[in-house]
Amino acid sequence: MTAAPDALVLGSGIIGLTTALALQEAGSRVRIRTAAPPEETTSTKAAAMVGPNLDPPGSPGHRWQQETLRRLRAAAPGVRVLDGRLVARPAGAIPPGADQTEGFRLCEPAELPEGYGTGFWVTLPIVDTPKYLQHLRSEFEAGGGTLEVRPAASLAEASEECPAVVNCTGLAARELAADERVEPVRGIKVVVADPGLESFFLEAPINPEWATYLPHGDHVVLGGVQTGGADPEPSDAEVAAILERCVRVEPRLAGAELLEASVGFRPGRDEVRLEADRDGGSVVVHNYGHGGSGVMYSWGCAADVVALLSS
């Protein structure tokens, strides 16, 4: 018979897996229950870059991001530390604190694509989320953790199995935790063959549509779109628009083989919910609502979960 876990994590996306690993590293026996295996979660649709850390110093987001940056500076499958440009349309739009980022330097005029007034270089981790999730799962299982595709019917049912539950269910928390503040935010992931790019590019501020590309050696993830709606498939027009915006910035992407075009629904919320509900001898720690910052905040939030369960 499998030994009872010390902690039960609900969800196996980036938040669930990093939380489970952090608890395991702290000495807990951990079980994950999930509605879908990691390779089928929304996290695989993320075009993930970690940083620059622009949250106000002293804020939870700043602390969460610093811990994730610390973890991802170390080599891991699916993680590359690359130079890249962050740009904005208006001139003089360098955000406070950006100059503290590794590799910061202002773009020369020739390094700014037409239509952009601000740009600077930084050195940051970018994450190939499908490969990284596979790595996290392997690490978790190698450490003795178990992962079951068996979603929780309710938080009460999960608490009957284990008195320490961590709710990392993302969008499903809207129903599981009766939280109407959780809303799906539709995004589109376009993947093309890599023509030999050696740096990334991200346009900000992120409006409903922007241009970004993150190269991963054999493929490039292009973006982006952030919209409402519930269509689980991208339209040809949406894919074409993303490609057009990115080719305008990087002409070498023109004609690159299209490998994937898919939709993911980010777990949007006005703020991350990271807190503990205690009832007698049981506790449920909620860790969801990260929107498009799940990878960026993952290890810092996981550390806070460990602290809450230890208190």
C-alpha positions as CSV (number, residue, x, y, z in Angstrom):
1,M,0.0,0.0,0.0
2,T,1.3,3.5,-0.9
3,A,2.1,5.5,2.2
4,A,-0.2,8.4,3.0
5,P,1.3,11.7,1.8
6,D,2.3,14.6,4.1
7,A,0.9,17.0,1.5
8,L,-1.5,16.7,-1.4
9,V,-1.1,19.1,-4.3
10,L,-4.0,19.6,-6.7
11,G,-2.9,20.5,-10.2
12,S,0.2,19.6,-12.3
13,G,0.9,22.8,-14.3
14,I,3.9,24.9,-13.5
15,I,2.5,26.1,-10.2
16,G,1.6,22.6,-9.0
17,L,4.8,21.0,-10.0
18,T,7.1,23.6,-8.5
19,T,5.0,23.6,-5.3
20,A,5.2,19.8,-5.1
21,L,9.0,19.9,-5.6
22,A,9.5,22.6,-3.0
23,L,7.5,20.6,-0.4
24,Q,9.5,17.5,-1.4
25,E,12.8,19.3,-0.9
26,A,11.6,20.4,2.5
27,G,11.2,16.7,3.5
28,S,7.5,16.1,2.8
29,R,6.0,13.0,1.1
30,V,4.0,14.6,-1.7
31,R,1.2,13.4,-3.9
32,I,-0.2,15.3,-6.9
33,R,-3.7,14.8,-8.1
34,T,-4.6,16.5,-11.4
35,A,-7.3,16.6,-14.0
36,A,-4.7,16.3,-16.8
37,P,-1.0,15.3,-16.9
38,P,1.5,18.1,-17.1
39,E,2.0,17.8,-20.8
40,E,-1.7,18.6,-21.3
41,T,-2.0,21.6,-18.9
42,T,-2.3,25.3,-19.9
43,S,1.3,25.8,-18.8
44,T,2.6,24.1,-22.0
45,K,1.1,27.1,-23.9
46,A,3.2,29.7,-22.1
47,A,5.8,31.6,-23.9
48,A,7.8,32.1,-20.7
49,M,10.5,34.6,-20.0
50,V,11.5,35.3,-16.4
51,G,12.2,39.0,-15.6
52,P,13.1,41.7,-15.6
53,N,11.9,42.1,-12.0
54,L,9.8,45.3,-12.2
55,D,7.6,44.6,-9.2
56,P,8.2,47.2,-6.4
57,P,10.9,46.1,-4.0
58,G,9.4,44.6,-0.9
59,S,6.3,43.4,-2.7
60,P,5.3,39.8,-2.8
61,G,5.7,39.7,-6.6
62,H,9.3,41.1,-6.4
63,R,10.2,38.4,-3.8
64,W,8.6,35.6,-5.8
65,Q,10.3,36.6,-9.0
66,Q,13.7,36.9,-7.3
67,E,13.4,33.3,-6.0
68,T,12.4,32.1,-9.5
69,L,15.3,33.9,-11.1
70,R,17.7,32.4,-8.6
71,R,16.4,28.9,-9.4
72,L,16.4,29.3,-13.1
73,R,19.9,30.7,-13.4
74,A,21.0,27.2,-12.8
75,A,21.1,24.9,-15.8
76,A,17.9,22.8,-16.3
77,P,16.3,21.1,-19.3
78,G,14.1,23.6,-21.1
79,V,15.8,26.7,-19.7
80,R,18.1,29.0,-21.6
81,V,19.7,32.2,-20.4
82,L,19.8,34.5,-23.4
83,D,20.4,38.2,-24.3
84,G,17.4,39.9,-25.7
85,R,15.7,43.3,-26.3
86,L,12.8,44.7,-24.5
87,V,11.1,47.5,-26.4
88,A,8.2,49.9,-26.3
89,R,6.6,52.2,-28.8
90,P,6.9,55.5,-26.8
91,A,10.3,57.1,-26.3
92,G,11.7,57.3,-22.8
93,A,9.7,54.3,-21.5
94,I,12.4,52.5,-19.5
95,P,10.6,51.2,-16.3
96,P,12.1,51.9,-12.9
97,G,14.5,49.2,-11.8
98,A,15.2,47.8,-15.3
99,D,18.7,49.1,-15.2
100,Q,19.4,46.7,-12.3
101,T,18.8,43.7,-14.6
102,E,21.8,41.6,-15.7
103,G,23.2,42.6,-19.1
104,F,21.3,45.9,-19.1
105,R,22.3,48.3,-21.8
106,L,20.4,50.8,-24.0
107,C,19.8,49.8,-27.6
108,E,21.7,51.7,-30.2
109,P,19.3,53.4,-32.7
110,A,20.1,50.8,-35.3
111,E,19.0,48.1,-32.9
112,L,15.5,49.5,-32.6
113,P,13.0,48.2,-35.2
114,E,10.9,50.9,-37.0
115,G,8.1,52.2,-34.8
116,Y,9.8,51.7,-31.4
117,G,11.1,54.6,-29.4
118,T,12.6,52.7,-26.4
119,G,14.6,49.6,-26.2
120,F,17.3,48.0,-24.0
121,W,19.1,44.7,-23.8
122,V,19.0,42.3,-20.8
123,T,20.1,38.8,-20.0
124,L,17.3,36.6,-18.7
125,P,16.1,33.0,-18.6
126,I,13.6,31.9,-21.2
127,V,11.7,28.6,-20.7
128,D,10.6,26.0,-23.2
129,T,7.6,25.0,-21.0
130,P,6.8,21.5,-22.4
131,K,10.4,20.4,-21.9
132,Y,10.7,22.1,-18.5
133,L,7.5,20.6,-17.3
134,Q,8.7,17.2,-18.3
135,H,11.9,17.9,-16.3
136,L,10.0,19.0,-13.2
137,R,7.8,15.9,-13.3
138,S,10.8,13.6,-13.7
139,E,12.5,15.3,-10.7
140,F,9.4,15.0,-8.6
141,E,8.9,11.3,-9.4
142,A,12.6,10.5,-8.9
143,G,12.3,12.0,-5.4
144,G,9.5,9.5,-4.6
145,G,6.5,11.7,-5.5
146,T,3.4,10.2,-7.1
147,L,1.2,11.9,-9.7
148,E,-2.3,10.6,-10.3
149,V,-4.7,11.8,-13.0
150,R,-7.6,11.9,-10.6
151,P,-9.1,15.4,-10.1
152,A,-10.5,16.3,-6.7
153,A,-14.3,16.4,-6.6
154,S,-14.0,19.1,-3.9
155,L,-11.6,20.6,-1.4
156,A,-13.4,18.8,1.4
157,E,-12.9,15.4,-0.4
158,A,-9.2,16.2,-0.9
159,S,-8.9,17.1,2.8
160,E,-10.3,13.7,3.7
161,E,-7.4,12.1,1.8
162,C,-4.8,14.3,3.4
163,P,-5.0,17.1,6.0
164,A,-2.6,19.3,4.2
165,V,-3.9,20.3,0.7
166,V,-2.4,22.8,-1.7
167,N,-4.8,24.1,-4.4
168,C,-2.8,24.9,-7.5
169,T,-5.7,24.2,-9.9
170,G,-5.5,27.5,-11.9
171,L,-8.7,28.1,-13.8
172,A,-10.4,25.2,-12.1
173,A,-10.2,27.1,-8.9
174,R,-13.1,29.2,-10.1
175,E,-15.3,26.1,-9.3
176,L,-13.2,24.2,-6.8
177,A,-12.7,27.3,-4.5
178,A,-15.9,29.0,-5.6
179,D,-13.8,32.0,-6.7
180,E,-15.6,34.1,-9.3
181,R,-12.5,36.4,-9.5
182,V,-10.8,33.8,-11.6
183,E,-11.4,34.4,-15.3
184,P,-9.9,32.7,-18.4
185,V,-7.7,35.0,-20.5
186,R,-7.2,33.6,-24.0
187,G,-3.7,33.5,-25.6
188,I,-2.3,32.1,-28.8
189,K,1.0,30.2,-29.1
190,V,2.6,30.1,-32.5
191,V,5.7,27.9,-33.0
192,V,8.0,28.0,-36.0
193,A,11.3,26.4,-36.9
194,D,14.3,28.4,-35.7
195,P,16.1,30.1,-38.5
196,G,19.2,30.6,-36.3
197,L,18.1,33.3,-33.8
198,E,20.4,33.9,-30.9
199,S,18.5,36.5,-28.9
200,F,14.9,37.1,-27.8
201,F,12.5,40.1,-28.4
202,L,9.6,41.4,-26.3
203,E,7.4,44.4,-27.0
204,A,5.9,46.1,-23.9
205,P,3.6,47.3,-22.5
206,I,1.6,44.2,-23.4
207,N,-1.6,45.3,-25.0
208,P,-4.2,42.9,-26.6
209,E,-1.6,42.4,-29.4
210,W,2.1,42.7,-29.4
211,A,5.3,41.2,-31.0
212,T,7.5,38.7,-29.2
213,Y,9.8,35.8,-30.1
214,L,11.7,33.4,-27.9
215,P,14.2,31.1,-29.6
216,H,14.8,27.6,-28.2
217,G,17.4,26.3,-30.6
218,D,15.3,24.2,-32.9
219,H,12.1,26.2,-32.7
220,V,10.9,29.8,-31.9
221,V,7.8,30.6,-29.9
222,L,6.0,33.7,-31.3
223,G,3.4,35.9,-29.7
224,G,1.3,37.5,-28.7
225,V,-2.4,37.9,-28.1
226,Q,-4.4,38.4,-24.9
227,T,-8.1,38.4,-25.5
228,G,-11.5,37.4,-24.2
229,G,-13.5,34.7,-25.9
230,A,-13.7,31.0,-25.5
231,D,-12.6,29.7,-28.9
232,P,-10.2,26.8,-28.2
233,E,-8.6,27.1,-31.7
234,P,-6.7,30.0,-33.3
235,S,-8.1,31.4,-36.5
236,D,-6.0,31.6,-39.6
237,A,-6.2,35.4,-39.4
238,E,-4.9,35.4,-35.8
239,V,-2.0,33.2,-36.7
240,A,-1.2,35.3,-39.7
241,A,-1.3,38.5,-37.7
242,I,1.2,37.2,-35.1
243,L,3.5,36.0,-37.9
244,E,3.3,39.3,-39.7
245,R,4.1,41.3,-36.5
246,C,7.1,39.2,-35.7
247,V,8.5,39.1,-39.3
248,R,8.3,42.9,-39.4
249,V,10.7,42.9,-36.4
250,E,12.8,39.9,-37.5
251,P,12.8,39.3,-41.3
252,R,14.6,35.9,-40.9
253,L,11.3,34.5,-39.5
254,A,9.7,35.0,-43.0
255,G,9.0,31.6,-44.5
256,A,9.9,29.7,-41.3
257,E,8.1,26.4,-41.1
258,L,4.9,26.6,-39.0
259,L,5.2,23.8,-36.3
260,E,2.3,24.6,-34.0
261,A,-0.6,27.1,-33.5
262,S,-2.7,26.6,-30.4
263,V,-4.7,28.3,-27.8
264,G,-4.2,28.4,-24.0
265,F,-6.4,30.0,-21.3
266,R,-4.4,31.8,-18.7
267,P,-5.8,31.7,-15.1
268,G,-6.5,35.4,-14.8
269,R,-7.3,37.1,-11.5
270,D,-6.9,40.6,-10.2
271,E,-4.2,39.3,-7.8
272,V,-2.6,36.0,-7.0
273,R,-4.3,34.1,-4.2
274,L,-1.7,32.7,-1.9
275,E,-3.1,32.1,1.6
276,A,-4.1,29.3,4.0
277,D,-7.6,28.3,5.1
278,R,-7.5,26.3,8.4
279,D,-10.3,24.2,9.7
280,G,-9.5,22.2,12.8
281,G,-6.6,19.9,12.1
282,S,-6.7,20.4,8.3
283,V,-5.4,23.2,6.1
284,V,-5.9,24.2,2.5
285,V,-3.3,26.5,1.0
286,H,-4.5,28.3,-2.1
287,N,-1.8,29.1,-4.8
288,Y,-3.5,30.2,-8.0
289,G,-4.5,33.2,-10.1
290,H,-1.1,33.9,-11.6
291,G,-2.4,34.9,-15.1
292,G,0.5,35.2,-17.5
293,S,3.1,35.2,-14.6
294,G,2.9,31.6,-13.6
295,V,6.5,30.6,-14.6
296,M,7.8,34.0,-13.4
297,Y,6.4,33.6,-9.9
298,S,6.5,29.8,-9.6
299,W,9.4,29.1,-7.3
300,G,8.8,32.1,-5.0
301,C,5.1,31.1,-4.5
302,A,6.2,27.6,-3.9
303,A,8.6,28.8,-1.1
304,D,5.7,30.7,0.5
305,V,3.5,27.5,0.4
306,V,6.2,25.6,2.3
307,A,6.4,28.4,4.9
308,L,2.6,28.4,5.3
309,L,2.4,24.7,5.8
310,S,5.3,24.9,8.3
311,S,3.8,27.6,10.4
